[in-house]
Amino acid sequence: MPPDAVPIESPTNPRVKRLVRLRERRARDAEGVALVEGAREVARALDGGWPVAVVATCAALASPEARALAPRLAELGAERWTLSEAAFRKASVRQHPDGVLALVVPPRRTLDDLPVRPDALYLVSDGLEKPGNLGALLRTADAADVDAVLVTGAGTDLLNPNVVRASMGSLFARPVLAVAPAAARVALRARGVQVVATTPAATLDLWDADLRGPVAIVVGTEHAGLDPDWLEAADVRVRVPMSGLADSLNVATTGALLLFEARRQRRARSQKG
């Protein structure tokens, strides 16, 4: 039988304070959980097989999507809290919460778990700190059917609630690993993956590069670009040709262009075959 829900009225309840603390990376790392808010995002975490430890809901704020998800949440066997509107708003990281929040346990994945196939496509995001950019890249990676996303760099907070939100739950749809840059390079090289680095300093336009076969597309921060170690390790360096005054694009846009160019080339080859 699913456990009975614990009613919580006060915004100063210790459980609410715990949810507020878990907005911070240090607290999430210490507990080994991710804070996921929103009916769509929680549903996608469930679909992705991420275990749920706690479900917090608020009937007064429940959207139609939240009400539709409620029976599924009730059968999970997770700890359940029902919050008053004031308590839920205190815990929420959203301006317009929909009454669903969960603590989920990230699956333990290592580089040994990387999917390997002849046309494998990986995205490597190095050093991104802005949640909106990382979340947008995760959405694009899911849309482009990548095999895995490797997130490298000490500044990256993969499980930031705003990354989850910006990804619209796509974080849960694909294998996503937070790994050290050097370990990522060793693993890709061992699997015979072509490393394609993006940099405005390249002379090869993205559509002139051969992006078929096992490929890892590596993008870095806008202000500093890719780390020199990634540029040195790259088999190919490519650029997005620019005609205007700007010398670079938003990293999420650059990643989208490269990933879908890789998909276009794969599609063209399969049609010829």
N, C-alpha and C positions, 0 to 999 in steps of 0.2 A: 504494500500500500504506500502511495506517496505520502511524505510527511505533511502534517498540518502546517498551514502557513502561520508565521509569526506576525501579529499586527504591530505596526510601529506608527505612533502618532507624532512624536516630538522630533523636530529637526536636530535636537541635541542628543538623540539616542546614540549609544556607542556604535551600533551597526551603521547608522547614517554617517557618523564620523569616520568609520572605517572606509566607507565608499568614497568620501571626500579625500581621504589620504591616498587612495588608490589612483587618483588622478596623476600622482607623482610617480615618476619612473622608479625611484628608489624603493618606494613601498610596494610597487608591483613586482619588482625583481625579488624583493625579500619574501613575498608570499607565493611567487610563482604563478600569478594569475594575470589575466587581462580584463580590463573593464570595458564591456561592450554595451552600448546603449542604442536603443531603437529596435522596433519589431523586425524590420527588414534585416538589419545587421545580425541580430540574435538568431533569426531563422537561418541565415546563411552560415553562421557558426555551427549550428546544429547540422545543417546539410553537409558541412565540411568535416563532420566527425569530431569537432572539438568538444571535449567533456565540459559540462556545466556544473559548477560547484554551488552557485547561489543564483536564484532568480528573485529580483525585486520588481514589484508591479504596483501600479496606482490606478485604481478603477476610475477615479475622477478625471484622470488625464488620458485614459485609454483611447487610442485611435481605432478605427475599424480594423486595421491590420493587427493591432495589438490584441483586440478582442478575438480575432480569428486565430491568433497564435496561442491564446490562453489554454485551450485543452491540451495542446502538445506540451506546453511548459509544465502543466499540472502532473503529467505522467512521467516526468523525467526522473523523479527520485532525488532531485537536487533539493538543497535547503531553500525554503521559500519564505519571502518576506512580503507583506502587503503594507505599503506605505501610504500615509496621508498625503494630500497634495503638497502641504508645506514641507514634509520630510522628503518627498521625492524631488521637489524643486531644489532643495538644498543639496541633494546628492547629484543631480543632473549636471551635465556639462553642456546642455543645449538650451537655446533660447526658447524653443517650443518643443518640450519633451512630449513623447507619445505614450509614456506610462510603462515602458519595459526597459529593464536594465539587468545585465547578468555578469557574473564573474565566471570566466571560462579558463580552462587550463590549456595552455599551448601544447601541442604535441611535441614530443622530443624528436627532432630530426637532425641528422648529421649529413655531411657531404657524401657519406657512403650511400645515403638514400636518394641521391640525385637520379632521376629517370634517365636512362641511356637508350637512345635509339638513333638510327642513321640520320634522321632529319631533326634531331633535337634542337630546340631553340630556347636559350636562356637569356634572362635579363639580369645584369649586374648593376645595382645602384650603389655608388660609392660616395659616402660622406654626406648624403643629403640630410639636412636637419629640419627643413620646413615640412610640417605634416601634410599640407595641401599638395605639395609636389610629389611626395612619396605616395600619398594616397591615390593621386591621379595616375601615377605610373603603375600602381597595382591594378587599378581598373583597366588600364590599357593592356597590361600583361594578360589579364584574364580574357579580354576581348580578342586579343591576338593569339590566344591558345598556346601561350608559352608553356614549356615543360616545368620550369622552376624559376624562381626569383631569388637571387643572392643579394642580401643587403649587407654591405661592408662599411666599415668606418665607425670610429668610437662615438661620434656625435649622433648617430642615427638611433631614434627611439621607435622601433618598429611597432610596438604595441601602444603607442600614444593613442588615447581615445579619439583624437582628431584625425589621426591616420586611418583608424578604423572607419570613421565617418566619411572622410574624403574618398576612401576606397569603395564606399557603398557596400561594404561587406565582401568585396573581391579578395581581400586579404585571406579569407578562409577558403577560397575556391581553388587555389593552386599551392603547391609546395613552396613555402617562403622560408628561407633560412637566413639568420643573422650570423655571419661568420667573419673571421679575420681575413683581411685582403690577401695576405700571403698564402693562407690555406686555400682560399678560393682559386687563386692562380694555379697552385699545384694540382688541385683536383681537376680543373678544366684541362690542363696540359696532359694529365695522365689519361684522360678520356678522349684525347685527340680532338678537342673542341677548338675551333678557330676563334680567337679573341679579337673582336672588332671594337676598337676604341673610337669614341667620338671626340673630335677636337676641331675648333675653327682653324687651327694651324695646318690641318691636313690638306693635301692637294687632290685627293681622290673624292669625287662626289659620291654621295651615298648610293645612287642608282647605278653607278658604274662598278661598284664592288660586288663580288660574288658572295651572296649571303645564303647560299644553299649549303646542305650538309649540316653537321653539328656546329652551331654558332652560338657564341655568347656576345651579346651587345652590351657594352659598358658605357654608362653615362655617369657624369660627375656633377659637382656643384657649378652653378652659373658664375659665381664671382671668381672662383679659383680654377675651375676646370678640373680635369682628371688629375689624380695623383701621378707624378712622374713614373712611379713604379708600374702603374697600369699602362702608361704610354709605352714604356720600354718593353713590357711583356706582350704588347699587342702584335698580332700577326698582320693586321691591317688597321690603318687609321683613316677615318672617313670624316667628311664634313657635310653639313647641310649648306648648299650654295645660297648665298645671300645677295639680293639685288638692291636692298634699301640701305638706310643709314645704319641700322643695327648690325652688329657683327656676330650675334648669336641669338638663339631662341630660348624660350623657357625650356628647362630640362624635360618636363613632362611632354612637351610638344616634340622635342628632338627624339625622345624615346619612342613616341608613337610613330613618327615617320620611319624610323629604322625598323621597328618591329613589323609594321605593315608592308614595308618594302621587302623584308625577308619573306613574309607570307605570300606576297605577290609573286616573287621568284619561284617559290615552291609550287604554287598553283600553276604557273606557266610551264614548269617542267613536267608536272603530272599530266597536263593537257597534251603536251607533245608526246608523252609516253603512251 
